Amino acid sequence: MLQIAFIRENQEKVIKALAKRNIDAKAIVEEVVLLDEKRRAAQVELDNVLSESNKLSKDIGELMKGGEKSKAAILKEKTVLLKEQSKALSEKTEALADELTQKMYTLPNLPADIVPEGKTPEENLNVFQAGDIPKLHEGAQPHWELVKKYDIIDFELGVKIAGAGFPVYKGKGAKLQRALIAYFLDKNTDAGYTEVQVPHLVNEASGYGTGQLPDKEGQMYHVGIDDLYLIPTAEVPVTNLFRDVIVNENELPIKYTGYTPCFRREAGSYGAHVRGLNRLHQFDKVEIVRVEHPDKSYEALDGMVEHVKNILEELKLPYRVLRLCGGDMGFTSALTYDFEVFSTAQDRWLEISSVSNFETFQANRLKLRFRDKDGKNQLAHTLNGSSLALPRVLAGILENYQTPEGIVIPEVLRRYTGFDIIN
């Protein structure tokens, strides 16, 4: 969430920045500032009434000590009126504060200066590309055919159990999935990230803390009777470990990694671009999360990008890195880099990771602060990235590593799988 003081003091800057997201924010910014003025005016009025009431209480005490009960009784009548007035003002101030918060929740994060202009994914900026696109043998197939051929993933069985978008991994397919999870976690912990295991359901406060609510409420599975949400990514529970927390500056940076299944309702369209593993309701992902000093968060973001690059280079998959344009960025992000793997069998790029800096946007919602050397509390910066999301990485491996003899396992994974080929 943006900070109200910043909006109030930089209205034109906020409107201009959100225009990069193709949002005309003038009306909502003006409404937010007006609400804040009303809230602050009500708070001043409330403070004055409370101050007067406190003064009268002291005066009553002095009068009672001096035996002037009749005068004290007159002041007591005034305090009764002041209490009624303060109660009404308190309710008014609270209502205005709640209304302001709800309005603030509708404003996305401000894009960083280097975010390119644009409305669609086609306008994202390709900033890096590496790896050779393999030439496949005649008769090479997309992964949804390969998994049937080698009986390693069963989409139809998943439909019977839960519905479309819930695959069943079998045999060497299940082992390869587990190998990728272990490999990603080992790479992350070797890079200094502490592994955590977190709940797969979160409460409403957690969803608001990281910005999934109210923005993506329709994309999350909701357990109504318990008012809990299935997580769309490990980012939500891992980052919420720091909700309402003040850390010391010397504890920064804080680096966590975690594996979780992820649940999203977004699947539902048709066509080759969503077939097989390309889009699922349930999928596995390994996440990295960082809490950083504001002065070092963009250096940390660059380090996260290099970390994901290294993983893809070890897997020997052709990939590219995109800096997302304003119109394609997520609600909470100030700057996002997307990683895409090239699928030779599908002849298209598949998104497999997003790495983002949220600056203070999530920290303000979470009340995540650090105590600096002067003892002052400041909002931290939060970052997160997929390292990596498994379905499309797995699709890329199956398709790019296929041979007439079978699907060769990337060398870096063989100590995890215990086999070299799926045939």
N, C-alpha and C positions, 0 to 999 in steps of 0.2 A: 504494500500500500504506500502511495506517495505520502510525504509529510505535509500536513496542512500549512505549516509555517512557510515551507518552500513554495507551495502553490500561491499562497497569499502574497508573497513578496516577488513572485516571478510568473505572473499570470500569462503574459505574452509568450514567454519562453516555453511554458508548459503547452500552450495551445499550438505553438509552432512545432514543438517536438512531437506531439501526438499527431500532427498533420502528416508526419513521415509514416505513420501507421495507417494513413488514409482515414483518419478520424477527425471530424469537425467538433472539437471539444469546447468551443467558445461558450456555448450555453451551459454545459454542465460545470465548467470551471467557474463561471459567474455565479451559478446556483450554489456551488460549494463554498465560495468565498462569502456570499450573503448569509448562508446558514451559519458559517463560523462567526461572522459578525454578531448575529443574533444570539448565538450560544455564549460568546464572550460577554456581550452586554448583560445577558441574564445572569451569568456567573458573577459579574461585578455587582449587580444589584443584590444578589444573594449574599455575597461577602459583606456588603454594607449592612444588610439586615442582621446578619449573624454577629457582626462587630458591635452594632448598636445593642443587640440582645445581651451580648457578653458584658458590655459596659453597664447596662441596667442591672444585671445580676450582681455585679460588684457593688453598685450603688445601693441596692436593696440590702445587701449584707451589712454595709456600713450603717444604714438607717436602722436596721434591726439591732445592731450593737448599741446604737445611741438611744434606743428606746422609742424611736419615732415610727411606730407601727402604722399609723394612718398614712403617712407619706409613702411608706414601703408598700402598702396595699395598693395605692394608686399606680405605683411603678409596676407592680405585679400584673395589674390589668393590661398595662402596655405590653408586657412580655408575652402575655397570652396571644395578643393580636400579632405580635412579631413572630411568634412560633407558627401561627397559621400562615402568615405571609411567607416565612422561610420554607415551609413545607410545600406551598404552591410553587414557589420559585425553584426549589430543588427538583420538583417533578418536571417543571418546564425545562430546566437546564439539562436534565437527564434525557428528556424526550428529544431535544434539539441535538444533543450529542449523539444519540442513537441514529437519528435521521442523517446527521452528517456522516457518520461511519458508514452507513448503508450506501450513501452517495459516493463516498470515497472508494468503496469496494468496486464500483463500476468503472473506475479509471485504471487503465493498464499502466505498466511501467513506461518510463520515457526511454526511447531508443538512445544508445550511445551515439556519439558524433560520427563514428566510422560506419554505422549501419547504412547500407545503400538505400537509395530511394527505390520504390517498386511496390506493386500490388500483388503479384502472383509469384509462385515458385520459379517460374521461368526467368524472373528478374533477379534471382539470387546470384551472388558473385562467386565464381569459381576461383578460389585462392590457392589451391594446391591439388596436384594429381600425381599419382605414382602407381607403379606396377604395370606389368605387361598383360594385356588381355589375351588369354589363351585361344589358340585355334583348336576347336573341338573336332572330333572325328565325325564322319558322316553318320547320320542317324542319332546324334546327341539329342537328349530330351530335357525338358524343363523338370524341376524337382518334383512336381506333383505326379509326374509319370514315373520318375526314378524311385520314389518311395514305395510305389505299388510294385514295381519290378523286383525290388530287393526286400519288400515286406518289412520296412523299418518305421513307417509312420502310417497310421490308419485314420483317415479323415472320416470315413463313413461310420466307423465304430464310435468315434467321438460324437457324431450326430445322434446316434442311438442313445448314448449316455446323457448328453447335455444339450446338444444342438450344434449348428454350424459354428465353426470357429474355436472348437475345443478338441484338438487332435490328440490321438493316443500314440505315444512313442513306444516302439517295440524293439527288442533284441539289440542289435548294434546301433540302431537309431537312438534308443534310450541311453546307451553307453556313450555315444558321441555327444549327446546333449549334456550328460553329466560331466564328460571330459571338458567341454567348453566352459561350463560353470566353474569347475575347479581351476582350470587354466587362467580364466579371467581373474578369479579371486587371488590366486597366487601372484599374478602380475601386479595386482593392485597392492597387496600387502607388501610385496618386495619394494614397491615404490613409496612405502611409508604410510599407507592407509591402514587404519585399524578395522578389522572385520567385526561386524555386528550382525546379530540375528534379531529381527524386529517383527512385531505383529503384522499380519496381513490384512487386518481390519483397523480402521481408525475412526475416531469420533469426529463430530462436526467441527470442533475447535481446531483439530489438526488439518482438516480440509481447508478451512479459512486461513490457517497459519501459513501454508505454502502456496495458496492462491488457486487451488483447484475449485474451491467454492467461493463465490457463487458462479464463477465463470464456466466451469465444466460439469455442473451438477448433472446434466442430462447424459453425460458420458460415463458416469460412475454407477456401479451397482450399489444399490442402497438396501440394507437390511432393516426394513421399516420397524419391526417390533422392538429392535434394540437400538435403533437410530445410529447404526454404524455403516461405514462405507468400505467396500472392498478396495484395496489400494490400486491405483492405476500405475504406480511406479514406487520403488523403494525410496525415492526422494521424499515422499510425504512422511512416512514414519521416522526415517533417519534424521531429516532436518528438524522434525518436531521434538527430537530428543533435547533440543536447545530452546524450546518455547519457555518464556518467562525465566530465562537464565542470564546471569551476568558472569562473564568469564574475565579473567585477568589478561591484560595485554600480552604478558609473557607466555600464555598458554597458546597463543595463535602462531601458526595456523593449526586448526583442528581438521583432521582428514579421516573420513570414515568410508568404508565400502561395505556393501551388503548385497546378498542374492535374495530375490523374492520372485514368486510368481506375480504377474501383473494382470489386472482385469479391466477391460474397457468395452463399453457397449458400442463403440464407434463403427465396428464392422457392419456390413449390411448392403453395400453396393455390389454390383456384379461386373464381371469382366476379368480378363487375364491379369490385370494389375492387382487384383485382390484374391487371386486363386491360391490354393495351397497355403504356404507359410507366409505369403505376402501380407496378409492382414488377419489377425486373430482376435477373439474375445479374451482368451487366456494365453499368456506366453511368459517365458522366463527372461529375466534381465538381471545383470549385475550392474550396480550403480556406484558411482563415486560422488561424495559430497564433501565440500570444504566450507569452513567458516574462516574468514580472512580479515585482516586489517584492511580498511578502505584503501590505504596507499599501496597495497600489494596485490589486490584482487585481480587486476588485469594481467600482471605477471603470472599469477597462479593460473588464470584461464589459458594463457599461452602454454604453460606447462602441462595442463590437462590435455590440450590438443596434441602436443607432442607425445604424450603417454598413449593416447588412442592410436596415433599414427604407428607407434612402435609395435603395438599388438597386431595391427593389420599387416604390417610388413613381415612380422614373424609368421603370420598365417599365409603370407604370399598371395594375398588377394588384391586385385586391382581396385583402387579406391580414389575418391576425390573428396576435397573439403570445400564446403560452401559457406560463405558468410551470408546469412539470411537477410533479405531486404525487410524494410519496415512492415510491409503488408503480410509477410509470411511468418513473422516472429510470434512466439507464444506470448500470452497475456502478461506474464510476470517477468519476462526477460528484458535486460538492457542490451545484450549482445549474445547472439547464438551462432555457433558453427555446427553445421550438419555434416556428418560423414556418410558417404554413399559407396556401396560396393557394386562393381559392375557384374551383372549376371549375363554371361555369354549366351546361355541357352535361351534366355528371355529377351536378349538384346536390349537391356535397359538397366538404368541405375536404380539400386534399392537402398533406401535410407536405413542405416543401421545404428546411428548414434547421433545424439544432440548434446553439445557441451555449451553451457550457458553461465553467464554472470548476471545475477539478479540485483547486484549492488545492495542497497538498503531496503529494497521493496519487500522481500519476505521478512527480513529482520524487524521491520517496523510492525508488521502484522504479528510476528512471533514475540515481540518485545525481547529480542535477542540483542544483548549489549555486551560491550567489553569495557573494563575499567582501565583507563589509560594511566600513564606514569604520574599524572597530576591528580589522580583520584577521581577524574570526571568520567561519567558513563557516556559512551557513544554507541550508536548503532553499528553492528558489524556488517560485513558483506557476506552473502552466501552464494555458492556456486554448486552446480551439479552436472553430471554427465553420465551417459550410458557407456559402460565399459565391460561388456557391450550388451545390446539387445540380441537375443539368440535367434529368433526365427529367420530373419533375413541373412544373418551371418551363416546360419546352417544352410539356407537355400543357396547362398553363394558358393559354399564349399561343395555341396552336392553337385551343383551344375558345372562349376569351373574345374573341379577335380575328377570329373567322370572320364572314363576310358572305356574302350571295348571290353576290357577285362573286369571292370568294376569301378567303384568310387575309391580313389586313393585318399588316404587320411593325411592331412598336412603333417609334416615331420614333427613339428613342435607339439602336436597333440598325441603322438603315438605312445608316449610313456603314461598318458592318462587313459587311453582307450584299451591298450593291451593288444591291439591289432593294427595292421597296416592298410587293410583294404576291406571294403564292403563288397561282397560278390555272392 
